[in-house]
Amino acid sequence: MGADSDGGCARSECGKRLRMPRRYPLSSAVLLLALTVGLFIWSRPAPAAEIAPAVAYATCARSADGIGKVYMGREIAQVMGHPGIGWLERSDREKEEAPSKAIALLELAPDAVLADIGAGSGYYSFRIARKLPRGKVVAVDIQPEMLDFLKAESAKLGITNVQPHLGTIESVQLPPASIDAALMVDAYHEFDHPVEMLASLRIALKSKGRIYLLEYRAEDDNVPIKTHHKMTEAQARKEFEAAGFRFVMNKPDLPWQHLLIFEKP
Ligand SMILES: C[S@@+](CC[C@H](N)C(=O)[O-])C[C@H]1O[C@@H](n2cnc3c(N)ncnc32)[C@H](O)[C@@H]1O
């Protein structure tokens, strides 16, 4: 008994038409499987080694607040551990740094998806989330203790659009083109692998997506912050432009910080 040319039937010896399973259900299943696997691979965050070129970091004698690793002439700062949550949440932060003014300067649509990278306790994440009624803040950090704090705060404040997200020292661990904008407040200068982090962020951002970089001004001796936790505008531009971002502007008028804006071309 052989299949006839319509691909779905065969004739028995007595001439009766027998129903045979069509061939295309099998090929559709294979196609569907291939599409699912392809989609899974495409939506996974790319491993850092795939997305960042080999980088020549230098080393130096380790200073009190640094880690002895140098990128573009800047010694990377030590990470602020989770016992520093009290300092991030201090009551005079508004008076000292004017975070509400900084937040007002961010240009975010009400449905925007913003990644707050190095979110810490979520001081900025929760304040911004209120301005995104149809959007959300993905609060990225590498310290699980920070994410635990974020979860507890979400419950306490009744805020449902802050999504804690564990990154790694090399990657934001976000799918390609999944965020409209990124914010980094007092965090970038302590990224252990700045090149790999920016490469992963570039992939996670949508085209024309913006980065809002807040760093204490190293040009200003009156800003009472340790040297390694400050950055000059020139240094930040050098590093972000090398990562393929376009400098848009430095919004002035914050008491202690630069608010540097970069864009993914
Ligand atoms: C000084 S805190 C600032 C927290 C918060 N942005 C704020 O201003 O309140 C810096 C945070 O960056 C986080 N961090 C350091 N390296 C990181 C990385 N590669 N990816 C994500 N977060 C990182 C630290 O764990 C820490 O919570």
The ligand as an SDF file (V2000), in Angstrom:
LIG
                    3D

 27 29  0  0  0  0  0  0  0  0999 V2000
   26.1170   53.5730   45.6660 C   0  0  0  0  0  0  0  0  0  0  0  0
   24.8380   52.4260   45.2690 S   0  0  0  0  0  0  0  0  0  0  0  0
   23.6380   53.4950   44.5050 C   0  0  0  0  0  0  0  0  0  0  0  0
   22.2310   52.9790   44.6190 C   0  0  0  0  0  0  0  0  0  0  0  0
   21.1420   53.8030   43.9590 C   0  0  0  0  0  0  0  0  0  0  0  0
   21.3770   54.0210   42.5560 N   0  0  0  0  0  0  0  0  0  0  0  0
   20.9470   55.1270   44.6370 C   0  0  0  0  0  0  0  0  0  0  0  0
   21.5080   56.1280   44.1760 O   0  0  0  0  0  0  0  0  0  0  0  0
   20.2450   55.1710   45.6480 O   0  0  0  0  0  0  0  0  0  0  0  0
   25.4930   51.5140   43.8700 C   0  0  0  0  0  0  0  0  0  0  0  0
   24.7670   50.2250   43.5870 C   0  0  0  0  0  0  0  0  0  0  0  0
   25.2490   49.6980   42.3620 O   0  0  0  0  0  0  0  0  0  0  0  0
   25.2580   48.2960   42.4520 C   0  0  0  0  0  0  0  0  0  0  0  0
   26.1640   47.7270   41.4290 N   0  0  0  0  0  0  0  0  0  0  0  0
   27.5080   47.6940   41.4120 C   0  0  0  0  0  0  0  0  0  0  0  0
   27.9520   47.0940   40.2920 N   0  0  0  0  0  0  0  0  0  0  0  0
   26.8470   46.7330   39.5820 C   0  0  0  0  0  0  0  0  0  0  0  0
   26.6460   46.0740   38.3350 C   0  0  0  0  0  0  0  0  0  0  0  0
   27.6500   45.6680   37.5760 N   0  0  0  0  0  0  0  0  0  0  0  0
   25.3750   45.8790   37.9240 N   0  0  0  0  0  0  0  0  0  0  0  0
   24.3330   46.3070   38.6680 C   0  0  0  0  0  0  0  0  0  0  0  0
   24.4650   46.9270   39.8590 N   0  0  0  0  0  0  0  0  0  0  0  0
   25.7090   47.1440   40.3120 C   0  0  0  0  0  0  0  0  0  0  0  0
   25.6810   48.0420   43.8810 C   0  0  0  0  0  0  0  0  0  0  0  0
   25.3450   46.7380   44.2940 O   0  0  0  0  0  0  0  0  0  0  0  0
   24.9380   49.1340   44.6380 C   0  0  0  0  0  0  0  0  0  0  0  0
   23.6950   48.7030   45.0840 O   0  0  0  0  0  0  0  0  0  0  0  0
  1  2  1  0
  2  3  1  0
  2 10  1  0
  3  4  1  0
  4  5  1  0
  5  6  1  0
  5  7  1  0
  7  8  2  0
  7  9  1  0
 10 11  1  0
 11 12  1  0
 11 26  1  0
 12 13  1  0
 13 14  1  0
 13 24  1  0
 14 15  1  0
 14 23  1  0
 15 16  2  0
 16 17  1  0
 17 18  1  0
 17 23  2  0
 18 19  1  0
 18 20  2  0
 20 21  1  0
 21 22  2  0
 22 23  1  0
 24 25  1  0
 24 26  1  0
 26 27  1  0
M  CHG  2   2   1   9  -1
M  END
$$$$
